Amino acid sequence: MTSSSPPAIEARGLVKTFGSNRAVDGVDLTVAPGTVYGLLGPNGAGKTTTVKLLATLLRPDGGEALVFGHDVAAEPDTVRGLISLTGQYASVDEDLTGTENLVLLSRLLGHSKARARSRAADLLDAFGLAEAAGRQAKGYSGGMRRRLDIAASLLSTPRLLFLDEPTTGLDPRSRNQVWDIVRAVVAQGTTVLLTTQYLDEADQLASRIAVIDRGRVVAEGTKGDLKASVGLGSVHVRLRDAARREEAAALLAPVLGSDPHRENDPVALSVRIEPGEPGEPGEPGSADGATGTATAVAADRSAAALRALADAGIVVDTFSLGQPSLDEVFLALTDRPATTEESAA
C-alpha cells in the first residue's frame, strides 16, 4: 500500500448506540486493499452493526470511517458505488429463476438488457449454477442460494465486498465452494471484509483478524499473532476414563499455567500453555529454560503434564501439542465462544 493508495477501510473511534445499548464502542480498523479481513466475535459483539456502519446502512453516532478515503457519513453515495454487501441470509427471489434474479438486479444497477443477460450468464457459469439457471430459486439447495446471492453482489465488480456470515447453515461441501469463490474474488483485486461464526473459515481465508467483544476490538493481528498472544502452545488430551476428567484437569492446571477447557467430548480436555515467571521451570532465566524458545518451553511443559497424569494412574488415549486454535483464542479473549450474532438493532 503506497501513500497514493488509501486503506480499503479506515475506522477510528466508531460508535453506534441503540437506546442505552452501546453496540459499537470505539472500534478502530485498518484494512489493506486486496485482502480478506476477518471480523470475529461472540453473539452480540457488534460485528453486524459495524458492517452496517461501514456499508452506510447505519449512520455512526461517533468517530469516523473511510472507505478508500471516502467518509461513510459525508459521502454515502460515493461509498455505495465502491462496495457490495451480502448479508447473513440469502436475499434471492425464490419465485424467479437464477437467470431472472441476476438479470433483474443487473437492470436495477443500470445495465442494458443485453449486458444484464451476458453478465448473468457469466456469473452463473463461474459459480457452478449454469445448469440450474432456468430453475426457480425455491428449488435450489442452501449452498446454491448462497452462491447465487454472492453472484448478485458481483454484478458490478465492487472494490470492497462485505460478506456477513456467508456460510451459515451450509454443509461442508457448499462451504468449501463459497471459500473458493472468495479466494477467486480477492485474486481479481476485490477487498473482502468477512464476518463469520466459523473459526476455521477465518483461519482459511483471512490474512488479518480483528476480535470484537462488547462493541470493542479486543485483539487484532494475523492468525499467528492471535494464537501466540494466548499462550506458548496448546495441549489436547483424550482420557480413557471420563470419570477422571476433573482429576486430570486439576493436575494439568498448575503444570501448564491455565485452567483446562472441558470439550464437548466427555473424555477430552484442552489446555493453553501459559508463560510463567522467570525462574520457573521452562522459562528463560532458569536452568532448564536456557534454550529460550517457545517451542522448547512448550515441549518441556507438555512432557511434565504427561508425567503428572501417568504418576496419578490416569490413562491417556491421545496427547498432542500444537498451536492454540482460534476457538481457544476466543475463549481466552472473550470468556465465551464465537456464535452467530443477531442484529444489535
BADODREN-261199 format. One record per residue (C-alpha): x, y, z; residue in one letter. Coordinates in nm, 3 decimals. Example, Ala and Ser with C-alpha at 12.3 -4.5 7.8 and 13.67 -1.06 7.14 Angstrom:
BEGIN
node X->1.230 | Y->-0.450 | Z->0.780 | res->a
node X->1.367 | Y->-0.106 | Z->0.714 | res->s
//
This chain:
BEGIN
node X->0.000 | Y->0.000 | Z->0.000 | res->m
node X->0.150 | Y->0.335 | Z->-0.108 | res->t
node X->0.072 | Y->0.688 | Z->0.001 | res->s
node X->-0.147 | Y->0.724 | Z->-0.312 | res->s
node X->-0.345 | Y->0.411 | Z->-0.222 | res->s
node X->-0.558 | Y->0.465 | Z->0.089 | res->p
node X->-0.672 | Y->0.172 | Z->0.303 | res->p
node X->-0.983 | Y->-0.008 | Z->0.186 | res->a
node X->-1.129 | Y->0.065 | Z->0.531 | res->i
node X->-1.004 | Y->0.302 | Z->0.795 | res->e
node X->-1.224 | Y->0.342 | Z->1.105 | res->a
node X->-1.132 | Y->0.545 | Z->1.411 | res->r
node X->-1.338 | Y->0.551 | Z->1.731 | res->g
node X->-1.653 | Y->0.427 | Z->1.556 | res->l
node X->-1.960 | Y->0.441 | Z->1.784 | res->v
node X->-2.322 | Y->0.330 | Z->1.744 | res->k
node X->-2.583 | Y->0.326 | Z->2.019 | res->t
node X->-2.938 | Y->0.193 | Z->2.034 | res->f
node X->-3.101 | Y->0.350 | Z->2.338 | res->g
node X->-2.885 | Y->0.255 | Z->2.634 | res->s
node X->-2.705 | Y->-0.020 | Z->2.435 | res->n
node X->-2.365 | Y->0.089 | Z->2.304 | res->r
node X->-2.347 | Y->-0.172 | Z->2.026 | res->a
node X->-2.025 | Y->-0.035 | Z->1.875 | res->v
node X->-1.798 | Y->0.131 | Z->2.128 | res->d
node X->-1.494 | Y->0.297 | Z->1.973 | res->g
node X->-1.397 | Y->0.047 | Z->1.703 | res->v
node X->-1.067 | Y->0.105 | Z->1.520 | res->d
node X->-0.997 | Y->-0.086 | Z->1.198 | res->l
node X->-0.749 | Y->-0.059 | Z->0.912 | res->t
node X->-0.799 | Y->-0.296 | Z->0.618 | res->v
node X->-0.542 | Y->-0.315 | Z->0.338 | res->a
node X->-0.671 | Y->-0.331 | Z->-0.021 | res->p
node X->-0.683 | Y->-0.669 | Z->-0.194 | res->g
node X->-0.702 | Y->-0.877 | Z->0.124 | res->t
node X->-0.954 | Y->-1.077 | Z->0.326 | res->v
node X->-1.001 | Y->-0.922 | Z->0.669 | res->y
node X->-1.182 | Y->-1.131 | Z->0.930 | res->g
node X->-1.417 | Y->-0.973 | Z->1.184 | res->l
node X->-1.486 | Y->-1.222 | Z->1.462 | res->l
node X->-1.671 | Y->-1.207 | Z->1.789 | res->g
node X->-1.927 | Y->-1.382 | Z->2.008 | res->p
node X->-2.301 | Y->-1.332 | Z->1.994 | res->n
node X->-2.396 | Y->-0.966 | Z->2.028 | res->g
node X->-2.037 | Y->-0.845 | Z->1.998 | res->a
node X->-2.116 | Y->-0.575 | Z->1.740 | res->g
node X->-1.989 | Y->-0.737 | Z->1.419 | res->k
node X->-2.300 | Y->-0.692 | Z->1.207 | res->t
node X->-2.360 | Y->-0.339 | Z->1.338 | res->t
node X->-2.003 | Y->-0.248 | Z->1.244 | res->t
node X->-2.058 | Y->-0.382 | Z->0.892 | res->v
node X->-2.381 | Y->-0.181 | Z->0.859 | res->k
node X->-2.197 | Y->0.135 | Z->0.963 | res->l
node X->-1.920 | Y->0.076 | Z->0.710 | res->l
node X->-2.172 | Y->-0.008 | Z->0.437 | res->a
node X->-2.369 | Y->0.317 | Z->0.501 | res->t
node X->-2.680 | Y->0.127 | Z->0.620 | res->l
node X->-2.648 | Y->0.293 | Z->0.962 | res->l
node X->-2.512 | Y->0.636 | Z->1.049 | res->r
node X->-2.235 | Y->0.649 | Z->1.313 | res->p
node X->-2.306 | Y->0.827 | Z->1.641 | res->d
node X->-1.937 | Y->0.898 | Z->1.689 | res->g
node X->-1.597 | Y->0.853 | Z->1.531 | res->g
node X->-1.531 | Y->0.829 | Z->1.159 | res->e
node X->-1.497 | Y->0.564 | Z->0.892 | res->a
node X->-1.342 | Y->0.595 | Z->0.548 | res->l
node X->-1.379 | Y->0.355 | Z->0.255 | res->v
node X->-1.096 | Y->0.410 | Z->0.007 | res->f
node X->-1.061 | Y->0.758 | Z->0.154 | res->g
node X->-1.431 | Y->0.848 | Z->0.136 | res->h
node X->-1.624 | Y->0.928 | Z->0.454 | res->d
node X->-1.920 | Y->0.691 | Z->0.501 | res->v
node X->-2.126 | Y->0.964 | Z->0.671 | res->a
node X->-2.038 | Y->1.259 | Z->0.448 | res->a
node X->-2.012 | Y->1.074 | Z->0.114 | res->e
node X->-2.252 | Y->0.777 | Z->0.138 | res->p
node X->-2.343 | Y->0.774 | Z->-0.232 | res->d
node X->-1.977 | Y->0.761 | Z->-0.334 | res->t
node X->-1.910 | Y->0.481 | Z->-0.087 | res->v
node X->-2.211 | Y->0.281 | Z->-0.212 | res->r
node X->-2.063 | Y->0.295 | Z->-0.561 | res->g
node X->-1.749 | Y->0.120 | Z->-0.434 | res->l
node X->-1.900 | Y->-0.158 | Z->-0.223 | res->i
node X->-2.132 | Y->-0.454 | Z->-0.224 | res->s
node X->-2.290 | Y->-0.637 | Z->0.070 | res->l
node X->-2.404 | Y->-0.997 | Z->0.114 | res->t
node X->-2.596 | Y->-1.031 | Z->0.439 | res->g
node X->-2.642 | Y->-1.326 | Z->0.670 | res->q
node X->-2.938 | Y->-1.465 | Z->0.478 | res->y
node X->-2.973 | Y->-1.521 | Z->0.103 | res->a
node X->-3.189 | Y->-1.244 | Z->-0.043 | res->s
node X->-3.283 | Y->-1.405 | Z->-0.374 | res->v
node X->-3.640 | Y->-1.406 | Z->-0.504 | res->d
node X->-3.748 | Y->-1.769 | Z->-0.477 | res->e
node X->-4.016 | Y->-1.735 | Z->-0.747 | res->d
node X->-3.762 | Y->-1.624 | Z->-1.008 | res->l
node X->-3.507 | Y->-1.842 | Z->-1.183 | res->t
node X->-3.137 | Y->-1.796 | Z->-1.126 | res->g
node X->-3.108 | Y->-1.605 | Z->-1.453 | res->t
node X->-3.410 | Y->-1.389 | Z->-1.379 | res->e
node X->-3.275 | Y->-1.295 | Z->-1.036 | res->n
node X->-2.944 | Y->-1.174 | Z->-1.174 | res->l
node X->-3.092 | Y->-1.002 | Z->-1.479 | res->v
node X->-3.342 | Y->-0.812 | Z->-1.264 | res->l
node X->-3.074 | Y->-0.689 | Z->-1.024 | res->l
node X->-2.838 | Y->-0.606 | Z->-1.309 | res->s
node X->-3.105 | Y->-0.395 | Z->-1.478 | res->r
node X->-3.168 | Y->-0.213 | Z->-1.149 | res->l
node X->-2.797 | Y->-0.132 | Z->-1.145 | res->l
node X->-2.840 | Y->0.037 | Z->-1.485 | res->g
node X->-2.704 | Y->-0.226 | Z->-1.720 | res->h
node X->-2.862 | Y->-0.268 | Z->-2.063 | res->s
node X->-3.078 | Y->-0.575 | Z->-2.126 | res->k
node X->-2.804 | Y->-0.736 | Z->-2.336 | res->a
node X->-2.533 | Y->-0.655 | Z->-2.081 | res->r
node X->-2.751 | Y->-0.782 | Z->-1.795 | res->a
node X->-2.811 | Y->-1.118 | Z->-1.967 | res->r
node X->-2.443 | Y->-1.153 | Z->-2.058 | res->s
node X->-2.324 | Y->-1.073 | Z->-1.706 | res->r
node X->-2.581 | Y->-1.308 | Z->-1.552 | res->a
node X->-2.473 | Y->-1.593 | Z->-1.777 | res->a
node X->-2.104 | Y->-1.534 | Z->-1.698 | res->d
node X->-2.164 | Y->-1.533 | Z->-1.322 | res->l
node X->-2.393 | Y->-1.837 | Z->-1.323 | res->l
node X->-2.126 | Y->-2.029 | Z->-1.512 | res->d
node X->-1.846 | Y->-1.909 | Z->-1.284 | res->a
node X->-2.043 | Y->-2.006 | Z->-0.972 | res->f
node X->-2.135 | Y->-2.353 | Z->-1.100 | res->g
node X->-2.503 | Y->-2.264 | Z->-1.147 | res->l
node X->-2.533 | Y->-2.272 | Z->-1.525 | res->a
node X->-2.728 | Y->-2.599 | Z->-1.530 | res->e
node X->-2.976 | Y->-2.460 | Z->-1.276 | res->a
node X->-3.003 | Y->-2.117 | Z->-1.440 | res->a
node X->-3.356 | Y->-2.181 | Z->-1.571 | res->g
node X->-3.493 | Y->-2.327 | Z->-1.246 | res->r
node X->-3.679 | Y->-2.130 | Z->-0.981 | res->q
node X->-3.459 | Y->-2.043 | Z->-0.685 | res->a
node X->-3.708 | Y->-2.210 | Z->-0.449 | res->k
node X->-3.575 | Y->-2.542 | Z->-0.580 | res->g
node X->-3.212 | Y->-2.455 | Z->-0.505 | res->y
node X->-3.018 | Y->-2.604 | Z->-0.215 | res->s
node X->-2.890 | Y->-2.375 | Z->0.059 | res->g
node X->-2.544 | Y->-2.374 | Z->-0.093 | res->g
node X->-2.680 | Y->-2.286 | Z->-0.438 | res->m
node X->-2.886 | Y->-1.998 | Z->-0.297 | res->r
node X->-2.584 | Y->-1.863 | Z->-0.115 | res->r
node X->-2.372 | Y->-1.882 | Z->-0.431 | res->r
node X->-2.647 | Y->-1.703 | Z->-0.625 | res->l
node X->-2.660 | Y->-1.437 | Z->-0.352 | res->d
node X->-2.284 | Y->-1.376 | Z->-0.372 | res->i
node X->-2.305 | Y->-1.372 | Z->-0.754 | res->a
node X->-2.563 | Y->-1.094 | Z->-0.723 | res->a
node X->-2.312 | Y->-0.895 | Z->-0.516 | res->s
node X->-2.065 | Y->-0.912 | Z->-0.803 | res->l
node X->-2.289 | Y->-0.795 | Z->-1.089 | res->l
node X->-2.090 | Y->-0.473 | Z->-1.078 | res->s
node X->-1.741 | Y->-0.566 | Z->-0.961 | res->t
node X->-1.703 | Y->-0.393 | Z->-0.622 | res->p
node X->-1.376 | Y->-0.267 | Z->-0.484 | res->r
node X->-1.493 | Y->-0.377 | Z->-0.139 | res->l
node X->-1.722 | Y->-0.674 | Z->-0.066 | res->l
node X->-1.882 | Y->-0.722 | Z->0.275 | res->f
node X->-1.962 | Y->-1.086 | Z->0.349 | res->l
node X->-2.166 | Y->-1.117 | Z->0.669 | res->d
node X->-2.178 | Y->-1.481 | Z->0.784 | res->e
node X->-2.161 | Y->-1.610 | Z->0.423 | res->p
node X->-2.166 | Y->-1.983 | Z->0.500 | res->t
node X->-2.401 | Y->-2.004 | Z->0.798 | res->t
node X->-2.606 | Y->-2.323 | Z->0.773 | res->g
node X->-2.420 | Y->-2.465 | Z->0.474 | res->l
node X->-2.287 | Y->-2.820 | Z->0.453 | res->d
node X->-1.906 | Y->-2.867 | Z->0.434 | res->p
node X->-1.903 | Y->-2.911 | Z->0.056 | res->r
node X->-2.101 | Y->-2.591 | Z->-0.002 | res->s
node X->-1.881 | Y->-2.403 | Z->0.245 | res->r
node X->-1.571 | Y->-2.508 | Z->0.052 | res->n
node X->-1.732 | Y->-2.387 | Z->-0.271 | res->q
node X->-1.801 | Y->-2.047 | Z->-0.116 | res->v
node X->-1.443 | Y->-2.031 | Z->0.012 | res->w
node X->-1.314 | Y->-2.093 | Z->-0.341 | res->d
node X->-1.537 | Y->-1.812 | Z->-0.466 | res->i
node X->-1.400 | Y->-1.571 | Z->-0.203 | res->v
node X->-1.042 | Y->-1.659 | Z->-0.299 | res->r
node X->-1.122 | Y->-1.602 | Z->-0.668 | res->a
node X->-1.283 | Y->-1.265 | Z->-0.593 | res->v
node X->-0.979 | Y->-1.146 | Z->-0.396 | res->v
node X->-0.744 | Y->-1.272 | Z->-0.669 | res->a
node X->-0.918 | Y->-1.027 | Z->-0.903 | res->q
node X->-0.838 | Y->-0.735 | Z->-0.672 | res->g
node X->-1.152 | Y->-0.701 | Z->-0.457 | res->t
node X->-1.109 | Y->-0.647 | Z->-0.084 | res->t
node X->-1.330 | Y->-0.864 | Z->0.140 | res->v
node X->-1.444 | Y->-0.789 | Z->0.494 | res->l
node X->-1.565 | Y->-1.120 | Z->0.633 | res->l
node X->-1.767 | Y->-1.176 | Z->0.949 | res->t
node X->-1.806 | Y->-1.539 | Z->1.044 | res->t
node X->-1.906 | Y->-1.771 | Z->1.325 | res->q
node X->-1.679 | Y->-2.042 | Z->1.185 | res->y
node X->-1.327 | Y->-2.004 | Z->1.321 | res->l
node X->-1.180 | Y->-2.241 | Z->1.063 | res->d
node X->-1.328 | Y->-2.012 | Z->0.796 | res->e
node X->-1.126 | Y->-1.719 | Z->0.926 | res->a
node X->-0.824 | Y->-1.949 | Z->0.954 | res->d
node X->-0.866 | Y->-2.049 | Z->0.588 | res->q
node X->-0.940 | Y->-1.710 | Z->0.433 | res->l
node X->-0.835 | Y->-1.409 | Z->0.642 | res->a
node X->-0.487 | Y->-1.258 | Z->0.633 | res->s
node X->-0.566 | Y->-1.042 | Z->0.937 | res->r
node X->-0.836 | Y->-1.077 | Z->1.203 | res->i
node X->-0.999 | Y->-0.840 | Z->1.450 | res->a
node X->-1.173 | Y->-0.990 | Z->1.752 | res->v
node X->-1.469 | Y->-0.780 | Z->1.870 | res->i
node X->-1.632 | Y->-0.820 | Z->2.209 | res->d
node X->-1.897 | Y->-0.592 | Z->2.362 | res->r
node X->-1.854 | Y->-0.342 | Z->2.083 | res->g
node X->-1.477 | Y->-0.308 | Z->2.110 | res->r
node X->-1.178 | Y->-0.455 | Z->1.929 | res->v
node X->-1.004 | Y->-0.664 | Z->2.195 | res->v
node X->-0.733 | Y->-0.809 | Z->1.970 | res->a
node X->-0.608 | Y->-0.763 | Z->1.615 | res->e
node X->-0.339 | Y->-0.920 | Z->1.401 | res->g
node X->-0.252 | Y->-1.217 | Z->1.186 | res->t
node X->-0.373 | Y->-1.562 | Z->1.283 | res->k
node X->-0.025 | Y->-1.639 | Z->1.415 | res->g
node X->-0.022 | Y->-1.318 | Z->1.621 | res->d
node X->-0.355 | Y->-1.402 | Z->1.785 | res->l
node X->-0.264 | Y->-1.762 | Z->1.858 | res->k
node X->0.073 | Y->-1.662 | Z->2.004 | res->a
node X->-0.092 | Y->-1.397 | Z->2.222 | res->s
node X->-0.281 | Y->-1.650 | Z->2.433 | res->v
node X->-0.002 | Y->-1.892 | Z->2.521 | res->g
node X->0.307 | Y->-2.082 | Z->2.414 | res->l
node X->0.106 | Y->-2.373 | Z->2.278 | res->g
node X->-0.195 | Y->-2.587 | Z->2.345 | res->s
node X->-0.217 | Y->-2.940 | Z->2.483 | res->v
node X->-0.504 | Y->-3.165 | Z->2.377 | res->h
node X->-0.579 | Y->-3.475 | Z->2.583 | res->v
node X->-0.827 | Y->-3.762 | Z->2.548 | res->r
node X->-0.859 | Y->-3.982 | Z->2.855 | res->l
node X->-0.956 | Y->-4.348 | Z->2.881 | res->r
node X->-1.199 | Y->-4.281 | Z->3.170 | res->d
node X->-1.440 | Y->-3.983 | Z->3.162 | res->a
node X->-1.489 | Y->-4.014 | Z->3.540 | res->a
node X->-1.131 | Y->-3.894 | Z->3.595 | res->r
node X->-1.153 | Y->-3.581 | Z->3.379 | res->r
node X->-1.187 | Y->-3.339 | Z->3.671 | res->e
node X->-0.892 | Y->-3.502 | Z->3.847 | res->e
node X->-0.689 | Y->-3.469 | Z->3.528 | res->a
node X->-0.790 | Y->-3.103 | Z->3.493 | res->a
node X->-0.675 | Y->-3.033 | Z->3.848 | res->a
node X->-0.335 | Y->-3.189 | Z->3.775 | res->l
node X->-0.284 | Y->-3.011 | Z->3.441 | res->l
node X->-0.375 | Y->-2.659 | Z->3.552 | res->a
node X->-0.068 | Y->-2.585 | Z->3.771 | res->p
node X->0.174 | Y->-2.755 | Z->3.530 | res->v
node X->0.054 | Y->-2.573 | Z->3.217 | res->l
node X->-0.046 | Y->-2.246 | Z->3.381 | res->g
node X->-0.414 | Y->-2.218 | Z->3.282 | res->s
node X->-0.748 | Y->-2.377 | Z->3.358 | res->d
node X->-0.826 | Y->-2.664 | Z->3.117 | res->p
node X->-1.116 | Y->-2.624 | Z->2.876 | res->h
node X->-1.371 | Y->-2.907 | Z->2.901 | res->r
node X->-1.455 | Y->-3.013 | Z->2.547 | res->e
node X->-1.797 | Y->-3.144 | Z->2.445 | res->n
node X->-1.639 | Y->-3.487 | Z->2.428 | res->d
node X->-1.659 | Y->-3.604 | Z->2.794 | res->p
node X->-1.309 | Y->-3.754 | Z->2.785 | res->v
node X->-1.138 | Y->-3.455 | Z->2.620 | res->a
node X->-0.951 | Y->-3.156 | Z->2.763 | res->l
node X->-0.754 | Y->-2.876 | Z->2.602 | res->s
node X->-0.516 | Y->-2.652 | Z->2.794 | res->v
node X->-0.318 | Y->-2.345 | Z->2.688 | res->r
node X->0.045 | Y->-2.341 | Z->2.799 | res->i
node X->0.095 | Y->-2.006 | Z->2.968 | res->e
node X->0.434 | Y->-1.841 | Z->3.015 | res->p
node X->0.545 | Y->-1.846 | Z->3.379 | res->g
node X->0.754 | Y->-1.602 | Z->3.575 | res->e
node X->1.133 | Y->-1.600 | Z->3.518 | res->p
node X->1.296 | Y->-1.875 | Z->3.718 | res->g
node X->1.001 | Y->-2.115 | Z->3.686 | res->e
node X->1.061 | Y->-2.443 | Z->3.504 | res->p
node X->1.087 | Y->-2.400 | Z->3.132 | res->g
node X->1.124 | Y->-2.020 | Z->3.135 | res->e
node X->1.417 | Y->-1.806 | Z->3.023 | res->p
node X->1.634 | Y->-1.732 | Z->3.323 | res->g
node X->1.605 | Y->-2.081 | Z->3.469 | res->s
node X->1.847 | Y->-2.369 | Z->3.420 | res->a
node X->1.617 | Y->-2.573 | Z->3.200 | res->d
node X->1.494 | Y->-2.267 | Z->3.009 | res->g
node X->1.829 | Y->-2.182 | Z->2.856 | res->a
node X->1.710 | Y->-2.288 | Z->2.510 | res->t
node X->1.499 | Y->-1.973 | Z->2.520 | res->g
node X->1.250 | Y->-2.082 | Z->2.253 | res->t
node X->0.875 | Y->-2.100 | Z->2.298 | res->a
node X->0.875 | Y->-2.440 | Z->2.128 | res->t
node X->1.121 | Y->-2.586 | Z->2.378 | res->a
node X->0.930 | Y->-2.437 | Z->2.671 | res->v
node X->0.601 | Y->-2.579 | Z->2.542 | res->a
node X->0.760 | Y->-2.920 | Z->2.489 | res->a
node X->0.902 | Y->-2.923 | Z->2.844 | res->d
node X->0.570 | Y->-2.822 | Z->2.995 | res->r
node X->0.372 | Y->-3.080 | Z->2.797 | res->s
node X->0.615 | Y->-3.356 | Z->2.897 | res->a
node X->0.574 | Y->-3.257 | Z->3.261 | res->a
node X->0.194 | Y->-3.266 | Z->3.219 | res->a
node X->0.204 | Y->-3.615 | Z->3.071 | res->l
node X->0.424 | Y->-3.735 | Z->3.360 | res->r
node X->0.181 | Y->-3.588 | Z->3.612 | res->a
node X->-0.109 | Y->-3.781 | Z->3.457 | res->l
node X->0.095 | Y->-4.103 | Z->3.443 | res->a
node X->0.205 | Y->-4.067 | Z->3.809 | res->d
node X->-0.161 | Y->-4.037 | Z->3.908 | res->a
node X->-0.250 | Y->-4.351 | Z->3.714 | res->g
node X->-0.474 | Y->-4.164 | Z->3.469 | res->i
node X->-0.471 | Y->-4.346 | Z->3.135 | res->v
node X->-0.434 | Y->-4.118 | Z->2.833 | res->v
node X->-0.550 | Y->-4.240 | Z->2.492 | res->d
node X->-0.419 | Y->-3.942 | Z->2.293 | res->t
node X->-0.198 | Y->-3.648 | Z->2.387 | res->f
node X->-0.089 | Y->-3.378 | Z->2.142 | res->s
node X->0.084 | Y->-3.041 | Z->2.147 | res->l
node X->0.013 | Y->-2.771 | Z->1.895 | res->g
node X->-0.063 | Y->-2.402 | Z->1.844 | res->q
node X->-0.373 | Y->-2.273 | Z->2.022 | res->p
node X->-0.678 | Y->-2.288 | Z->1.796 | res->s
node X->-0.877 | Y->-1.977 | Z->1.713 | res->l
node X->-1.150 | Y->-2.122 | Z->1.935 | res->d
node X->-0.907 | Y->-2.113 | Z->2.227 | res->e
node X->-0.814 | Y->-1.757 | Z->2.130 | res->v
node X->-1.182 | Y->-1.667 | Z->2.158 | res->f
node X->-1.218 | Y->-1.831 | Z->2.495 | res->l
node X->-0.909 | Y->-1.653 | Z->2.623 | res->a
node X->-1.006 | Y->-1.309 | Z->2.492 | res->l
node X->-1.381 | Y->-1.308 | Z->2.550 | res->t
node X->-1.451 | Y->-1.587 | Z->2.802 | res->d
node X->-1.714 | Y->-1.720 | Z->2.561 | res->r
node X->-1.710 | Y->-1.896 | Z->2.224 | res->p
node X->-1.794 | Y->-1.731 | Z->1.894 | res->a
node X->-2.157 | Y->-1.780 | Z->1.789 | res->t
node X->-2.390 | Y->-1.632 | Z->1.535 | res->t
node X->-2.471 | Y->-1.271 | Z->1.611 | res->e
node X->-2.825 | Y->-1.147 | Z->1.597 | res->e
node X->-2.871 | Y->-0.792 | Z->1.477 | res->s
node X->-2.795 | Y->-0.542 | Z->1.753 | res->a
node X->-3.067 | Y->-0.321 | Z->1.612 | res->a
//
